[in-house]
Amino acid sequence: MAEGDAGSDQRQNEEIEAMAAIYGEEWCVIDDCAKIFCIRISDDIDDPKWTLCLQVMLPNEYPGTAPPIYQLNAPWLKGQERADLSNSLEEIYIQNIGESILYLWVEKIRDVLIQKSQMTEPGPDVKKKTEEEDVECEDDLILACQPESSVKALDFDISETRTEVEVEELPPIDHGIPITDRRSTFQAHLAPVVCPKQVKMVLSKLYENKKIASATHNIYAYRIYCEDKQTFLQDCEDDGETAAGGRLLHLMEILNVKNVMVVVSRWYGGILLGPDRFKHINNCARNILVEKNYTNSPEESSKSLGKNKKV
């Protein structure tokens, strides 16, 4: 396999894992070998009025030089409305050539459905989903989840008016709900950061906890927005879990989070999980980022793609 093809394949796999973590049961694998996927998009997850299925096939050249091949499936989507939505998706691709765009496409479609639901016309009948997944917890292994009010300010900007002491204070650290699978436990920890020194401070503080320090792996990634250069300072660490840090950072790029650090601790339970371990790592990270309101609108994500600078 050519070097370019190998790079595209890796980027596709990372995007697929991130999409599965973000959308859960809404994301469906049609043909894994052919890279064909389908995602069910609604205006409201709890009480859907308008729903559309986006089917995509990822060619070998995506995301480098070719867009995904897509199909929009909805009985109500016809004529000019279908053409307008297709044009919007193609415009997003043109604005982000070479970047992963599936998340931007999905959220653009969701925005269109939300706008449609706010109109007076009644929507078609859609069955409501009521299934919920229970997550196992091991109280003797995990940290208690902190209340949502523990983080006061989430959207930090680096400012010249901020003193060095303020910038280098230890930020608050939140702990997410753990996921347990076959005796392996995964738990995410999140902290707002605005400089690399704070990243080190957060790591040092976490390692003061014996349970975190004894984890088999502590994978982390961070993204810091540099206002003056309008670029991102970002990096990641596998901590022995090969490629896990890069996958975590890719998820954060797709979600377009900024000024935040996520650490995912894994306590190995003696049973190999295979690729499922990456799914759990991304799910933990995604859940705490959403819970703490770090995710942005697709318009903001589209504007920020391509401005990443790695340490």
Disulfide bonds with the S-S distance in Angstrom:
none
